[in-house]
Structure formats: C-alpha cells, structure tokens
Amino acid sequence: MKQIKKIAVAIVLFVAASSFVNAQAKIAHIDVQKLLSEMPEMKAADAELKKLQETYRADIESSMTELKNKYTQYSNESASKSEEENQKRALELQGFEKNIGEAQQTAQQELQKKQAELLGPITAKAKKAIESVAAAQGIDYVMDATQGGGLIVAKGKDLLPDVKKELGF
C-alpha cells in the first residue's frame, strides 16, 4: 500500500512536471528602434519632417533678423525722436518679440502634430509585422531590445531579420 502511494505521487509529479515544461512560453526579442529606423517609410517621414523643420527655422530666423534690424534702427534714431515716439517703438518691438515667440510655439506644435501623423501608420505597420512573425513562429512574448529598454540578456530568438523580411526589405 505504501509503495502504491509512492508510485501515485511519482506519477502526479511526472504529469505536473511535463505540463510545466509544455506550458513554458516561447520568448523572442527585437530592437524596435532599429527596425523603425531601417524602414523606408521612416526614412521618407524623417526627410519630410526635416524639410518642414527647416522651413519653420528659416521663417523664424528671418523674423529674428528683421527684429534685430528694427532694434538697431530704433536705437540709432532714439536721440532724434520724442520720448512718446520712443515708447511707441519699444512697444512695437515687444509686440514683434511676442509674435516671434508665438510663431516658435506654433511651429513646435505643428512639427509634433506632423510627426504623430507620419509615424503612427509606420509604427502600426511594424507592430503588425512583429505580431505576424511571432504568430507564425509560435512565439508567445516579444520583448523590445531597444538600448535602455529594460532587456538585460538577449539570448532568445531575434525577430529583426524575420520582420524585415515580412516587411519586404
């Protein structure tokens, strides 16, 4: 009777252990930032964002140059103008500075909006490809191996080559 209990316990432990082995999840990793940076769509989006940023920068620099020129002109003419005229000009310069500050804020907001508009579909496409490759390979969890992303050891399967193949590059 004692021996039957031992055999029964051994069978239960064996079944539990084999279930545990079968239940282990397959884990892989991918450097998402590297994937995104190598996607052709990302390169095009970056070029478009840089072009837009350069346009805003040129507009703001031109306004700053105009402000400096007016400041120099008003400073040189201040001795020959009345106090009232000088105060009026000082208010004009302050208004001009305020407009430049608002233009900088607007440009920053527009750049962020455009970035979200351009990058949203690209990241969604990358995520879909990662999910597709993971499902095809029976992988349960995919960790982001981006530098500083929290992944310490990356001995598992790297999905980057397979995802790039899925995306066609």
C-alpha positions in Angstrom: 0.0 0.0 0.0 2.8 2.4 0.9 4.5 1.5 -2.4 1.3 2.3 -4.4 1.2 5.8 -2.7 4.8 6.4 -3.8 4.0 5.4 -7.3 0.9 7.5 -7.4 2.8 10.5 -6.1 5.6 9.9 -8.6 3.0 9.8 -11.5 1.4 13.0 -10.3 4.7 14.8 -10.1 5.7 13.5 -13.5 2.5 14.7 -15.1 2.8 18.1 -13.3 6.4 18.5 -14.5 5.7 17.6 -18.1 2.7 20.0 -18.1 5.0 22.7 -16.7 7.6 22.0 -19.5 4.9 22.2 -22.1 3.4 25.4 -20.6 6.7 27.3 -20.9 6.2 30.3 -23.2 8.4 31.0 -26.2 10.1 34.4 -25.9 11.8 36.4 -28.5 13.2 39.9 -28.8 13.5 42.7 -31.4 15.2 46.1 -31.4 12.1 48.1 -32.4 14.0 51.4 -32.8 16.5 49.7 -35.2 13.6 48.2 -37.2 11.8 51.6 -37.4 15.0 53.4 -38.4 15.6 50.9 -41.3 12.1 51.1 -42.7 11.9 53.0 -46.0 8.8 54.8 -44.8 10.6 56.1 -41.8 13.4 57.5 -43.9 10.8 59.3 -46.0 9.0 60.6 -43.0 12.2 61.8 -41.4 13.1 63.7 -44.6 9.7 65.3 -44.7 9.9 66.3 -41.0 13.4 67.8 -41.5 12.2 69.8 -44.5 9.3 71.2 -42.6 11.5 71.9 -39.6 14.0 73.8 -41.9 11.1 75.8 -43.3 10.0 76.9 -39.9 13.5 77.6 -38.8 14.2 79.8 -41.8 10.9 81.8 -41.2 11.8 82.4 -37.5 15.4 83.3 -38.3 14.2 85.8 -40.9 11.8 87.3 -38.3 14.7 87.5 -35.8 16.9 89.3 -38.3 14.1 91.8 -39.0 13.7 92.3 -35.3 17.4 93.0 -34.8 17.4 95.4 -37.7 14.5 97.3 -36.3 16.1 97.4 -32.9 19.3 98.7 -34.3 17.4 101.3 -36.4 15.3 102.4 -33.5 18.4 102.6 -31.2 20.2 104.8 -33.7 17.2 107.1 -34.2 16.2 107.3 -30.5 18.1 110.5 -29.8 16.3 112.4 -32.6 12.8 111.1 -31.6 10.5 112.3 -28.9 10.0 110.2 -25.7 6.5 109.3 -26.8 7.8 108.1 -30.2 10.5 106.0 -28.5 8.0 104.4 -26.1 5.7 103.6 -29.1 8.7 102.0 -30.9 9.6 100.0 -27.7 6.0 98.6 -27.5 6.2 97.7 -31.2 9.5 95.8 -30.6 7.9 94.0 -27.7 4.9 93.0 -29.8 7.3 91.8 -32.5 9.2 89.7 -30.0 5.9 88.2 -28.7 4.9 87.3 -32.2 8.2 85.5 -32.8 7.7 83.5 -29.5 4.2 82.5 -30.6 5.5 81.5 -34.0 8.1 79.3 -32.4 5.5 77.6 -30.2 3.1 77.1 -33.2 6.0 75.7 -35.2 6.8 73.2 -32.5 3.2 72.1 -32.1 2.8 71.7 -35.9 6.0 69.6 -36.0 4.8 67.4 -33.2 1.4 67.0 -34.9 3.0 66.2 -38.3 5.4 63.7 -36.6 2.4 61.9 -35.0 0.6 61.9 -38.3 3.5 60.4 -40.2 4.8 58.0 -37.6 1.5 56.5 -36.4 0.9 54.4 -39.5 4.6 53.3 -39.7 4.7 52.1 -36.1 1.3 50.3 -36.6 2.7 48.6 -39.7 5.9 47.5 -37.8 3.8 46.2 -34.9 1.5 44.2 -37.2 4.6 42.6 -38.9 6.1 41.8 -35.5 2.8 40.2 -34.4 2.6 38.3 -37.7 6.1 36.9 -37.5 5.6 36.0 -33.8 2.4 34.2 -34.5 3.9 32.3 -37.5 6.8 31.1 -35.3 4.7 30.2 -32.3 6.2 32.9 -30.1 4.1 34.0 -27.1 6.0 37.1 -25.9 8.2 39.6 -27.8 10.3 41.9 -25.8 11.7 45.2 -27.1 15.5 45.0 -27.1 16.0 48.8 -27.8 19.0 50.1 -25.9 17.8 51.1 -22.5 14.5 49.4 -23.0 14.9 47.1 -20.0 16.1 43.9 -21.7 19.2 42.8 -20.0 20.0 39.4 -21.7 19.1 38.7 -25.3 19.8 35.0 -25.8 16.4 34.3 -27.2 15.4 34.5 -30.8 15.9 37.9 -32.5 12.9 38.6 -34.8 14.5 41.6 -36.5 15.6 39.7 -39.7 12.3 37.9 -40.0 10.3 41.1 -39.5 12.4 42.9 -42.1 11.7 40.1 -44.5 8.0 40.3 -43.7 8.1 44.0 -44.5 9.9 43.4 -47.7 13.3 44.9 -47.0 
